[in-house]
Amino acid sequence: MEKLCLGIELGSTRIKAVAVDGQHTPVSSGDYIWASSYENGVWTYSLDEVWKGLKATLSGVEHRETVCAMGISGMMHGYLAFDVDWNLLTPFRTWQNTITGQAAAELTALFGFNIPQRWSIAHLYQAILNEEPHVPQIAHITTLAGYVHYMLTGVNAVGVGEASGMFPINSKALDYDGEMMEKFNGLVKSRDLPWTLANVLPRVLSAGADAGALTERGAALLDNLLTPGIPFAPAEGDAGTGMAATNAVAPRTGNVSAGTSIFSMVVLERPLSKVYEEIDLVTTPTGAPVAMVHCNNCTNDTNAWAGVLRETAELFGAAPPAGELFTRLYQKSLDGDPDCGGVTVCNYLAGEGVTHMDAGRPLVVRMPESRFTLANFFRAQLYSTLATLKIGMDILAAEGVAIDSLTGHGGLFKTPLVGQKYLAAACSAPVTCMDTAGEGGPYGMALLAAYRVWKSDGETLEDYLNKHVFAGVSGSTVEPDGETVDGFNAYMERYQALLHVECKAVEVL
């Protein structure tokens, strides 16, 4: 039997595993559906369910005995704090939490570097500010992927891309930024803590590095569904695995993941000129700097309207399959006017950091003279899924950030060409969708595992992906067209004006 490389990703709604063969083709997969819970003011997941979900996921993977390399990926950021014996000190705080506003603001000012609320260091400092009793007991702080990796291998380390969502990274040193670390230690010196930051954070590893192997203890945690001794790639975050899955790890490349939320990752050639609250700075799995625009709202409101339209069809005895319904509505939007005929949608079901809103109220607004048709309405829905992302991407454009290519993946791009056309217009860049991108993060993690064991001496991740994975891979590319670009820009003028109404709606409703 041919050797397989296995990637496992603990996402926000699913734990999924993908196994690839020697041609880097997905051949088997398994998954487990789960959801965060809101307990005592904190969004969290049970660590017991982590292991239940991992075992259920692995059970669906065929030919597990042939796995020759593997890796763990997970939702980035958040806060897992342990004592010296790796006992959990406080429930896992996920990226969804917005409870670290004071800490994030103070650290951003101290570092001169944007620290979002969801970053691990923001959670740690907020716990210090709140004088939480667990803080003096801390011996280890890690991420969900880092925790699982340690339990399976005994190696307390994470990939550099994952680490970049914990604390700022020095891309030249491929390690945490030493100057910022000293600033942090100085900031908390008066607290007389029994640890320093360097002692509690996991070690940082670059893609391709030896990150340990599955131990007998680790295999037992998985009910021996895998054989001890399997080498591991460094644990990575979902942003890094998405970059690998879409071959977007080189400068001037990027990817956009669009589903319930939407985010873009653009690999930078040079640093940005100043700090932007709208832009996160993370890294590729090899430590190259990346500008990230992360938006909480994408397709939720569109999905809700599709449900209403389905109910309407059912009144007349029709019951279109969900996939066909979305395909038809997406395709119908192409018949709309380039500026959506004056129809404007704000799709905020939740708060939105990029536009500084703590809550959302979905809105549809039109003028008496607007051309309110199904095509224009649904085109406005799809434009709205990209509008907040465009605000962040326009900041990068003003900074002179060059983008040669963007790769789209996620539900927004399942209907051929439609989402690509609108994203190309929003970002003024060609957008490619590849057949393999549908496997997403676990596929990217499987590729990083393959790179760990199958790369040649001195072969970079960029070269490995180009030569061995994506050479000859089929896909489609859509170039921006002037009419749609102009229409999207006209739409954005109305959209940004509508945000004032959105603020008022949140205030009064």
Residue pairs with C-beta under 8 A, 6 or more apart in sequence:
1 63
1 65
1 66
2 21
2 22
2 66
3 21
3 22
3 66
3 67
3 68
4 19
4 20
4 21
4 27
4 28
4 63
4 66
4 67
4 68
5 19
5 20
5 67
5 68
5 69
5 70
5 446
5 447
5 449
5 450
5 453
5 454
6 17
6 18
6 19
6 61
6 64
6 67
6 69
6 70
6 71
6 446
6 449
7 17
7 18
7 19
7 20
7 70
7 71
7 73
7 241
7 441
7 442
7 443
7 444
7 445
7 446
7 447
7 448
7 449
8 15
8 16
8 17
8 54
8 57
8 58
8 70
8 71
8 72
8 73
8 442
8 445
9 15
9 16
9 17
9 72
9 73
9 74
9 238
9 241
9 440
9 441
9 442
9 445
10 50
10 53
10 54
10 72
10 73
10 74
10 75
10 144
10 145
10 148
11 74
11 75
11 238
11 441
12 36
12 75
12 94
12 95
12 96
13 33
13 34
13 35
13 260
14 31
14 32
14 33
14 34
15 31
15 32
15 34
15 53
15 54
15 56
15 57
16 29
16 30
16 31
16 32
16 57
16 440
16 441
16 442
17 29
17 30
17 31
17 57
17 58
17 60
17 61
17 442
18 26
18 28
18 29
18 439
18 442
18 443
18 445
18 446
19 26
19 27
19 28
19 29
19 61
19 62
19 63
19 67
19 446
20 26
20 27
20 443
20 446
20 447
20 450
21 27
22 454
24 446
24 447
24 450
24 468
24 469
26 436
26 439
26 443
26 446
27 62
27 63
28 60
28 61
28 62
28 63
29 60
29 61
29 439
29 442
30 56
30 57
30 58
30 59
30 60
30 61
31 57
31 60
32 52
32 53
32 54
32 56
32 57
34 45
34 49
34 53
36 43
36 44
36 45
36 94
36 96
37 43
37 44
37 45
37 46
38 44
39 91
40 91
41 99
42 91
42 93
42 97
42 99
43 93
43 94
43 96
43 97
44 91
44 92
44 93
44 94
45 92
45 94
45 144
47 88
47 92
47 147
50 144
50 147
50 148
51 221
51 222
54 148
54 222
55 222
55 223
55 225
58 64
58 222
58 225
58 226
59 225
64 225
64 226
64 227
65 227
67 226
67 227
67 230
68 230
68 231
68 453
69 230
69 231
69 232
69 233
69 449
69 450
69 452
69 453
69 454
70 214
70 226
70 230
70 231
70 232
70 233
70 446
70 449
71 211
71 232
71 233
71 234
71 235
71 236
71 445
71 446
71 448
71 449
71 452
72 145
72 148
72 149
72 152
72 232
72 235
72 236
72 445
73 145
73 162
73 235
73 236
73 237
73 238
73 240
73 241
73 441
73 442
73 444
73 445
74 143
74 144
74 145
74 148
74 162
74 235
74 237
74 238
75 94
75 95
75 144
75 237
75 238
76 95
76 118
76 143
76 162
76 165
76 237
76 238
76 239
76 282
77 94
77 95
77 116
77 118
77 119
77 120
77 143
77 165
77 166
77 237
78 92
78 93
78 94
78 95
78 97
78 118
78 120
78 123
78 143
78 144
79 90
79 92
79 93
79 120
79 123
79 124
79 127
79 141
80 88
80 92
80 93
80 141
80 142
80 143
80 144
80 146
80 147
81 88
81 89
81 90
81 124
81 127
81 134
81 138
81 140
81 141
82 88
82 89
82 138
82 139
82 140
82 141
82 142
82 147
83 89
83 137
83 138
83 139
83 140
84 139
84 140
86 140
86 150
86 151
89 134
89 137
89 138
90 127
90 132
90 134
92 144
93 99
93 123
95 118
96 118
97 117
97 118
97 123
98 117
98 351
98 358
99 117
99 126
100 117
100 118
100 122
100 123
100 125
100 126
101 117
102 126
102 129
103 115
103 117
103 122
103 123
103 124
103 125
103 126
103 128
103 129
104 115
104 116
104 117
104 119
104 122
104 126
106 125
106 187
107 115
107 121
107 122
107 125
107 184
108 114
108 115
108 275
108 277
110 183
110 184
110 187
111 168
111 180
111 183
112 275
113 168
113 177
113 180
113 275
113 281
114 275
114 276
114 277
114 279
114 280
114 281
115 121
115 122
115 168
116 122
116 280
116 294
116 353
117 353
118 165
119 165
119 166
119 167
120 141
120 143
120 165
120 166
120 167
121 166
121 167
121 184
124 138
124 141
125 184
125 187
125 188
127 134
127 135
128 135
128 188
128 191
128 193
135 193
136 193
136 194
138 195
138 200
139 195
139 199
139 200
140 156
140 200
140 202
141 166
141 200
141 201
141 202
142 150
142 156
142 158
142 166
142 201
142 202
143 158
143 162
143 165
143 166
143 235
143 237
145 158
145 162
145 235
145 236
145 237
146 156
146 157
146 158
146 162
146 202
146 235
148 235
149 155
149 157
149 158
149 211
149 212
149 232
149 234
149 235
150 156
150 202
151 217
151 218
151 221
152 214
152 215
152 218
152 219
152 221
152 222
152 232
153 211
153 212
153 213
153 214
153 215
153 218
153 232
154 212
154 215
154 217
154 218
155 203
155 211
155 212
155 232
156 202
156 203
157 202
157 203
157 204
157 205
157 211
157 212
157 234
157 235
158 166
158 202
158 203
158 204
158 205
158 234
158 235
158 236
159 204
159 205
159 206
159 207
159 211
159 233
159 234
159 235
159 236
159 237
159 240
159 285
159 448
160 169
160 174
160 204
160 205
160 206
160 207
160 234
160 283
160 284
160 285
160 286
160 287
161 236
161 237
161 239
161 240
161 243
161 282
161 283
161 284
161 285
161 287
162 234
162 235
162 236
162 237
162 240
163 169
163 176
163 201
163 202
163 204
163 283
164 237
164 281
164 282
164 283
164 290
165 237
165 239
165 282
166 201
166 202
167 176
167 177
167 180
167 181
167 197
167 201
168 176
168 177
168 180
168 281
169 175
169 176
169 177
169 204
169 282
169 283
169 287
170 176
170 177
170 178
171 283
171 287
171 288
171 289
174 204
174 206
174 287
175 204
176 197
176 198
176 201
176 204
181 197
181 198
184 197
185 196
185 197
205 211
205 234
206 234
206 285
206 286
206 287
207 233
207 234
207 236
207 284
207 285
207 286
207 448
207 451
207 452
207 461
208 233
208 286
208 451
208 452
208 455
208 461
209 233
209 234
209 452
210 231
210 452
211 231
211 232
211 233
211 234
211 235
211 452
212 231
212 232
213 228
213 229
213 230
213 231
213 232
214 226
214 227
214 228
214 229
214 230
214 232
215 228
216 228
218 228
219 225
219 226
219 227
219 228
231 452
231 453
232 449
232 452
233 445
233 448
233 449
233 451
233 452
234 285
234 448
236 244
236 285
236 444
236 445
236 448
237 282
238 441
239 263
239 265
239 282
239 290
239 292
240 283
240 284
240 285
240 444
240 448
241 285
241 440
241 441
241 442
241 443
241 444
241 445
241 448
242 248
242 255
242 257
242 265
242 409
242 440
242 441
242 444
243 249
243 255
243 265
243 267
243 284
243 285
243 290
243 444
244 285
244 444
244 445
244 447
244 448
244 461
244 465
245 409
245 436
245 437
245 439
245 440
245 441
245 443
245 444
245 447
246 255
246 407
246 409
246 434
246 437
246 444
247 253
247 407
247 434
247 465
247 466
247 469
247 470
248 254
248 255
248 265
248 267
248 405
248 406
248 407
249 267
249 284
249 285
249 286
249 288
249 461
249 462
249 465
250 267
250 462
251 267
251 268
251 269
251 288
252 267
252 269
252 402
252 403
252 404
252 405
253 266
253 267
253 403
253 404
253 405
253 406
253 407
254 264
254 265
254 266
254 267
254 403
254 405
254 406
254 407
255 264
255 265
255 406
255 407
255 408
255 409
256 262
256 263
256 264
256 265
256 389
256 406
256 407
256 408
256 409
256 410
256 423
256 427
256 431
257 263
257 264
257 409
257 410
257 440
258 298
258 299
258 385
258 386
258 408
258 409
258 410
258 411
258 412
258 413
258 419
258 423
259 298
259 299
259 410
259 411
259 412
260 298
260 299
260 300
261 294
261 295
261 296
261 297
261 298
262 295
262 297
262 298
262 385
262 386
262 388
262 389
262 410
262 412
263 292
263 293
263 294
263 295
263 389
264 292
264 293
264 389
264 392
264 393
264 406
264 427
265 282
265 290
265 291
265 292
266 290
266 291
266 292
266 396
266 401
266 403
267 284
267 288
267 289
267 290
268 288
268 289
268 290
268 291
268 401
269 401
269 402
271 289
272 279
272 281
272 291
272 399
272 401
273 399
276 395
277 353
277 356
278 293
278 353
278 354
278 391
278 392
278 395
279 291
279 292
279 293
279 392
279 395
279 396
280 291
280 292
280 293
280 294
281 289
281 290
281 291
281 292
282 289
282 290
282 292
283 289
283 290
284 290
284 461
285 448
285 461
286 460
286 461
286 462
291 396
291 401
293 354
293 389
293 392
293 393
293 395
293 396
294 353
294 354
295 352
295 353
295 354
295 388
295 389
295 392
296 350
296 351
296 352
296 353
297 347
297 348
297 349
297 350
297 352
297 360
297 385
297 388
298 347
298 385
298 412
299 385
299 411
299 412
300 347
300 349
300 350
301 345
301 347
301 348
301 349
301 362
301 381
301 384
302 347
302 381
302 382
302 384
302 385
304 349
304 362
305 378
305 381
306 325
306 326
306 329
309 325
309 329
310 320
310 322
310 325
313 319
313 320
313 325
320 328
323 414
326 414
326 415
327 414
327 415
329 378
330 378
330 382
330 415
330 418
330 419
331 415
331 418
332 374
332 375
332 378
333 375
333 378
333 379
333 381
333 382
333 418
334 375
334 379
334 418
334 421
335 375
336 373
336 375
336 376
336 377
336 378
336 379
336 380
337 371
337 376
337 379
337 487
338 483
338 484
338 486
338 487
338 488
338 490
339 486
339 487
339 488
339 490
339 491
340 376
340 377
340 379
340 380
340 383
340 487
340 491
341 370
341 371
341 372
341 373
341 376
342 366
342 367
342 369
342 370
342 371
342 376
342 494
343 364
343 365
343 366
343 370
343 371
343 372
343 376
343 377
343 379
343 380
344 364
344 365
344 366
344 380
344 491
344 494
344 495
344 498
345 362
345 363
345 364
345 365
345 380
345 381
345 383
345 384
346 360
346 361
346 362
346 363
346 365
346 384
346 495
346 498
346 499
346 501
346 502
347 362
347 381
347 384
347 385
347 387
348 357
348 359
348 360
348 361
348 362
348 502
349 360
349 362
350 359
350 360
351 357
351 358
351 359
351 360
352 360
352 388
354 388
354 389
354 391
354 392
355 388
355 391
355 499
357 499
357 502
357 503
357 506
358 506
359 506
360 502
360 506
361 502
361 505
361 506
361 509
363 498
363 501
363 502
363 505
364 377
364 380
365 494
365 498
365 501
366 372
370 376
380 491
382 412
382 418
382 419
382 422
383 422
383 426
383 488
383 491
383 495
384 495
385 412
386 422
386 423
386 426
387 426
387 491
387 492
387 495
389 426
390 426
390 427
390 488
390 492
391 496
393 426
393 427
396 403
397 428
403 427
403 429
404 429
405 429
405 430
405 431
405 432
405 477
406 423
406 424
406 427
406 429
406 430
406 431
406 432
407 431
407 432
407 433
407 434
407 437
408 419
408 420
408 423
408 431
408 432
408 433
408 437
409 433
409 434
409 437
409 438
409 440
410 440
412 419
412 423
413 419
413 420
413 423
413 433
413 437
414 438
416 433
416 476
417 476
417 478
420 431
420 432
420 433
420 476
420 477
420 478
421 478
421 481
421 484
422 484
422 488
423 431
424 430
424 431
424 478
424 479
424 480
424 481
424 484
425 480
425 481
425 484
425 485
425 487
425 488
426 488
427 480
428 480
428 485
429 480
430 477
430 478
430 479
430 480
431 477
431 478
432 475
432 476
432 477
432 478
433 475
433 476
434 470
434 473
434 474
434 475
435 473
435 474
435 475
436 443
436 473
447 465
447 469
448 461
450 469
451 461
451 464
451 465
454 468
455 461
455 464
